[in-house]
Amino acid sequence: MRPRLIAAVIASVTGLVVVAVILPCLNLRPVHAGEQPSVSGYKVLEPIRHGSLTVFPIVAPKSYATGEFMTLDEGLRSGEVVVTEYGNVRGLMRRHPTPAVQRESGAEVNRLVLVNNSKRPLLLLAGEIVTGGKQDRVIGKDRIVPAESDPVDLSVFCVEPGRWVATSDHFGTSGATYGGAVGGPIHGAVPGTMMAQPSVRAKAMGDKDQNQVWAEVRKQQQSMTVEVSGSAPMVSTDEIRSTSSYARVMENKDVKQKVDEIAAPIQHNYESLIKQLRDRNAVGVVVAVNGRIIWADVFASTELLEKYWPKLVRSYASEAVVMRAKGGEASMTQAQAFLTDMEGRRETIESEPGVYRHTEVNGDGFKAFALTSLLPKTGFDVHVAKMAE
């Protein structure tokens, strides 16, 4: 194991410890004979393809107990999680308010406040979109919010550049529904937050630049308008052009139909595969569009993957609808190589002691992000995301 080389001064701000390092040490784990080794022990399987979208299932050597974690969708539906504009923080304070938060007031584009009133820790994923408030926002970074938390300052990006008028005091789920039968009427479906497509997630997670997020949102709205214009009535394309809300565009019935044409078969096939591979710890996917590998999402357990899979597959399918560059078919060898290569030039770590550690690795042609739980009886990576650049 190589020693880490410190490249920046440690800083502590509002409980977060930030460290920048280079040449991250990698923990090589053995894999079974005949399997391709990876730095994590993950292995990709035969791909599932539909149209221009390909997903390679990932299995892991070990699965972790993640039942204690609550998702954002679960928290918002139950009312135990409250997300609101930054200026509304005073009414949400517990017994010991944080002075740094109390001194400031007024809504801000790139800040929201979240309170977890549940007795379970909350898992937030970068790319999840909350709608309402003065603008719809996308979460910019994976993190864990402890149970019964004081107000937490969230780093977010606006995905609705044309509005700064409150539609509600608190943020909630979008009009999207997940669950039920695939490819037919949705029975027992429940509302959930939307997951931004990879190109939008990348601008928030990797570039961390509001202007680039806005530019990407506009680009994808324009591309989606082009895609539906040939088959949808004029009123539908007019609806897309008339809104600045990324969420409302993706909820348009003709856009949803386009996305479902790709997402539904992939979702159905992988859900069936998960059931078959439960004892092999199916935990994620490597994603390719038009033959180009663009993304990977990996979770600590099959249970967590199943919770996020319906909205993840729709985010991948949304990318496939608008990504026009053509290529050959991505191979298992390429997918395994993408999953394996985590060697970076620079590593940045943010840590909330006793809660989580967030690691960003910048490598040649990619960025990778790992969220590690530091809560009692954990100490494992809850979610790993990797994007191609």
C-alpha positions in Angstrom: 0.0 0.0 0.0 1.5 3.3 -1.1 1.6 6.2 1.4 -0.7 9.2 0.6 1.0 12.5 -0.3 -0.6 15.5 1.3 -1.2 18.3 -1.2 -3.3 20.7 0.7 -3.8 22.0 4.2 -6.6 20.4 6.3 -9.5 22.8 6.8 -12.4 22.4 9.2 -15.6 24.3 8.3 -19.0 23.7 10.0 -17.9 20.2 11.1 -16.5 19.1 7.8 -12.8 18.3 7.5 -11.4 18.7 4.0 -8.2 17.2 2.8 -6.7 17.2 -0.7 -4.2 14.5 -1.5 -2.6 13.0 -4.6 -1.8 9.4 -5.6 -4.5 7.7 -3.6 -3.5 4.3 -2.2 -5.6 1.4 -3.6 -6.6 -1.7 -1.8 -6.3 -4.7 -4.1 -8.6 -7.5 -3.3 -8.4 -11.1 -4.7 -11.1 -12.4 -7.0 -12.0 -15.9 -8.0 -10.1 -17.8 -10.6 -11.0 -16.9 -14.1 -12.5 -13.6 -13.2 -10.9 -10.2 -14.1 -9.4 -8.6 -11.0 -10.4 -5.1 -10.0 -9.3 -2.8 -7.3 -12.5 -3.3 -5.4 -13.3 -6.9 -6.2 -16.3 -5.9 -8.3 -17.0 -7.9 -11.5 -19.2 -7.0 -14.5 -21.5 -9.5 -16.1 -23.0 -9.9 -19.6 -24.7 -6.7 -20.7 -28.4 -5.9 -21.0 -29.0 -3.9 -24.2 -32.0 -2.0 -25.6 -31.6 0.5 -28.4 -28.7 2.7 -27.7 -28.5 2.0 -24.0 -26.4 -0.8 -22.5 -26.0 -1.6 -18.8 -23.5 -4.1 -17.4 -24.6 -5.6 -14.1 -22.0 -5.5 -11.3 -21.6 -8.1 -8.6 -19.6 -7.7 -5.4 -17.6 -10.1 -3.2 -19.5 -8.8 -0.2 -22.8 -7.1 0.7 -23.3 -4.9 3.7 -26.2 -4.3 6.1 -27.9 -1.1 4.8 -31.4 -1.5 6.1 -30.9 1.3 8.6 -30.5 4.0 5.9 -33.5 6.0 4.8 -33.7 7.3 1.3 -34.8 10.9 0.4 -37.9 9.6 -1.2 -38.9 7.7 2.0 -38.2 10.7 4.2 -40.2 13.1 2.1 -43.1 10.8 1.7 -43.3 10.2 5.4 -42.8 13.9 6.3 -39.9 13.0 8.6 -37.5 14.9 6.3 -38.1 18.6 5.6 -36.2 20.5 2.9 -36.7 24.3 2.7 -35.2 27.5 1.5 -32.2 28.7 3.5 -34.1 31.7 4.8 -36.7 29.5 6.6 -34.1 27.9 8.8 -35.1 29.6 12.1 -38.4 27.8 12.4 -36.7 24.4 12.1 -34.1 24.8 14.9 -33.8 22.3 17.6 -32.6 23.0 21.2 -29.1 23.9 20.3 -29.1 26.0 17.0 -25.9 26.3 15.1 -24.6 29.9 15.4 -23.2 30.0 12.0 -26.5 29.1 10.4 -28.5 31.4 12.7 -26.6 34.6 11.7 -27.7 34.3 8.0 -31.1 34.8 6.4 -32.7 34.9 3.0 -33.0 32.3 0.3 -30.0 31.5 -1.9 -29.8 29.8 -5.2 -27.1 27.2 -4.2 -28.2 26.6 -0.6 -31.1 24.7 0.9 -31.7 23.5 4.5 -32.6 19.9 5.4 -33.8 18.5 8.7 -34.0 14.8 9.4 -36.6 14.2 12.1 -36.4 10.5 11.7 -34.6 8.1 14.0 -32.8 6.7 10.9 -29.8 8.2 9.1 -30.7 9.7 5.7 -28.8 8.9 2.5 -28.7 11.7 -0.1 -27.4 11.1 -3.6 -26.0 13.7 -5.9 -28.3 14.1 -8.8 -31.6 13.8 -6.9 -33.9 16.6 -7.7 -36.3 18.3 -5.2 -39.1 20.4 -6.6 -40.8 23.4 -5.0 -39.5 26.4 -3.1 -38.3 29.3 -5.3 -36.6 27.0 -7.8 -36.2 23.3 -8.3 -32.7 22.1 -7.2 -30.4 19.2 -7.7 -28.3 17.8 -4.9 -24.6 18.4 -5.7 -22.9 15.8 -3.5 -23.6 12.4 -1.8 -23.8 12.7 1.9 -25.3 11.1 5.1 -27.5 13.1 7.4 -27.6 11.6 11.0 -30.9 10.8 12.7 -32.8 13.6 14.4 -30.4 16.2 12.9 -30.2 19.9 13.4 -30.7 21.9 10.2 -28.1 20.8 7.6 -26.8 23.2 5.0 -27.1 21.5 1.6 -25.0 22.3 -1.4 -27.4 22.4 -4.4 -27.7 23.7 -7.9 -30.7 25.2 -9.6 -32.2 23.2 -12.5 -35.0 25.8 -13.1 -33.3 29.0 -14.1 -36.4 31.0 -15.1 -38.2 31.1 -11.7 -37.4 32.8 -8.3 -41.0 32.8 -6.9 -42.0 30.5 -4.1 -44.5 27.8 -5.1 -44.4 26.1 -1.7 -42.6 26.5 1.7 -41.0 23.1 1.5 -39.6 20.9 -1.3 -41.0 17.6 -2.2 -41.1 14.8 -4.7 -41.6 15.5 -8.4 -44.6 14.2 -10.4 -42.6 11.1 -11.3 -43.9 7.7 -10.0 -41.8 4.6 -9.5 -42.7 1.0 -8.8 -45.5 -1.3 -10.0 -45.6 -3.3 -13.2 -43.1 -2.5 -15.8 -44.3 -2.0 -19.4 -47.9 -1.6 -18.4 -50.3 0.2 -15.9 -48.5 1.2 -12.8 -50.1 -0.5 -9.8 -49.1 0.7 -6.3 -46.7 3.2 -7.7 -45.5 5.9 -5.3 -44.2 9.4 -6.1 -40.5 10.0 -5.8 -37.7 12.4 -6.6 -36.3 12.5 -10.0 -32.6 11.6 -10.8 -31.0 13.9 -13.2 -29.5 12.3 -16.3 -25.7 11.7 -16.2 -24.7 14.8 -18.2 -26.5 17.0 -15.7 -25.3 15.1 -12.7 -21.7 15.5 -14.1 -22.0 19.3 -14.1 -23.2 19.4 -10.5 -20.9 16.7 -9.1 -17.8 17.2 -11.1 -17.7 20.9 -12.3 -19.6 22.2 -9.3 -20.5 25.3 -11.4 -24.0 26.8 -11.5 -23.6 28.3 -14.9 -22.5 25.0 -16.4 -25.5 23.2 -14.8 -27.8 25.8 -16.3 -26.1 25.5 -19.7 -26.5 21.7 -19.6 -30.1 21.8 -18.5 -30.9 24.1 -21.5 -29.0 21.9 -23.8 -30.9 18.8 -22.7 -34.2 20.6 -22.9 -33.5 21.7 -26.5 -32.3 18.2 -27.4 -35.4 16.6 -26.0 -37.6 19.1 -27.9 -36.0 17.9 -31.1 -36.5 14.3 -30.2 -40.2 14.5 -29.5 -41.1 17.0 -32.2 -41.3 14.4 -34.9 -43.8 12.2 -33.1 -45.6 14.4 -30.6 -48.4 17.0 -31.1 -47.3 20.6 -31.3 -48.9 21.3 -27.9 -46.4 19.0 -26.3 -43.3 20.6 -27.8 -44.8 24.0 -26.9 -45.0 22.9 -23.3 -41.4 21.9 -23.3 -40.2 25.1 -24.8 -42.3 27.2 -22.5 -40.8 26.0 -19.2 -37.4 26.4 -17.7 -37.9 23.5 -15.3 -35.8 20.4 -16.1 -38.2 18.3 -13.9 -41.3 19.5 -15.8 -39.7 18.7 -19.2 -38.9 15.2 -18.0 -42.4 14.7 -16.7 -44.0 15.8 -20.1 -46.1 12.8 -21.2 -44.4 12.6 -24.6 -40.9 12.8 -23.1 -41.8 10.1 -20.6 -43.0 7.9 -23.5 -39.7 8.3 -25.3 -37.7 7.6 -22.1 -40.0 4.6 -21.2 -39.4 3.0 -24.6 -35.8 2.5 -23.6 -36.1 2.4 -19.8 -38.9 -0.2 -19.4 -37.2 -3.2 -21.0 -33.9 -2.5 -19.3 -35.6 -2.0 -15.9 -37.6 -5.2 -16.3 -34.7 -7.3 -17.4 -32.4 -6.1 -14.7 -35.0 -6.5 -11.9 -35.4 -10.1 -13.0 -31.6 -10.5 -13.0 -31.3 -9.0 -9.5 -33.6 -11.6 -8.2 -31.5 -14.3 -9.8 -28.2 -12.7 -8.6 -29.3 -11.8 -5.0 -26.9 -14.4 -3.6 -24.1 -13.0 -5.8 -24.6 -9.5 -4.4 -25.8 -7.6 -7.5 -24.9 -4.0 -6.5 -24.8 -1.7 -9.5 -24.2 -1.1 -13.2 -21.7 0.3 -15.7 -23.6 2.3 -18.3 -22.9 2.8 -22.0 -24.7 4.9 -24.5 -24.2 4.3 -28.2 -21.2 2.2 -27.5 -19.5 4.7 -25.2 -19.1 4.0 -21.5 -20.2 7.1 -19.6 -21.1 6.1 -16.0 -21.1 3.7 -13.1 -23.2 3.5 -10.0 -22.4 1.0 -7.2 -24.1 0.5 -3.9 -23.2 -1.3 -0.6 -26.0 -3.8 -1.0 -28.6 -5.2 -3.4 -31.3 -3.7 -1.2 -30.0 -0.2 -1.8 -29.7 -0.8 -5.5 -33.3 -2.0 -5.7 -34.5 1.2 -4.0 -32.7 3.5 -6.5 -32.9 1.4 -9.6 -36.2 2.6 -11.0 -35.2 6.3 -11.2 -31.5 5.5 -12.1 -32.5 3.5 -15.1 -34.8 6.4 -16.3 -31.9 8.8 -15.9 -29.7 6.6 -18.1 -32.5 6.2 -20.6 -33.0 10.0 -20.8 -29.3 10.3 -21.7 -29.8 7.7 -24.4 -32.7 9.5 -25.9 -30.7 12.7 -26.5 -27.1 11.4 -27.0 -26.7 11.2 -30.8 -23.0 10.2 -31.1 -22.8 6.8 -32.7 -20.3 4.1 -31.9 -19.8 0.3 -31.7 -21.0 -1.8 -28.9 -19.2 -1.5 -25.6 -17.6 -4.7 -24.4 -17.4 -6.4 -21.1 -13.6 -5.9 -21.2 -14.1 -2.1 -21.6 -16.8 -2.1 -18.8 -14.5 -4.0 -16.4 -11.6 -1.7 -17.2 -13.7 1.4 -16.5 -14.8 -0.1 -13.2 -11.3 -1.1 -12.2 -9.4 2.1 -13.0 -9.6 4.3 -9.9 -6.0 5.5 -10.0 -6.1 9.3 -9.7 -3.8 12.2 -9.9 -5.6 14.0 -7.1 -7.9 13.1 -4.3 -10.1 15.3 -2.2 -11.7 14.2 1.0 -14.5 15.8 3.0 -15.4 14.3 6.3 -18.0 14.8 9.0 -16.4 12.9 11.9 -18.5 10.0 13.0 -21.0 10.4 10.1 -19.5 10.1 6.7 -16.4 10.6 4.4 -16.8 11.8 0.8 -13.9 11.1 -1.5 -13.4 12.6 -5.0 -10.7 11.1 -7.2 -9.6 12.9 -10.4 -8.0 10.6 -12.9 -7.1 10.5 -16.6 -10.4 10.8 -18.3 -12.6 10.2 -15.3 -13.8 11.4 -11.9 -14.9 9.0 -9.2 -16.8 9.7 -6.0 -17.1 7.5 -2.9 -19.4 8.0 0.1 -18.2 6.1 3.1 -20.4 5.7 6.2 -18.6 6.4 9.5 -21.7 5.7 11.6 -21.4 3.0 14.3 -21.1 -0.6 13.0 -20.5 0.6 9.4 -17.2 1.8 7.9 -18.1 0.8 4.3 -18.7 2.6 1.0 -22.4 3.2 0.8 -22.3 4.5 -2.8 -19.6 4.9 -5.5 -20.2 6.8 -8.7 -17.8 7.2 -11.6 -18.1 9.4 -14.7 -16.2 9.5 -17.9 -14.9 12.9 -19.0 
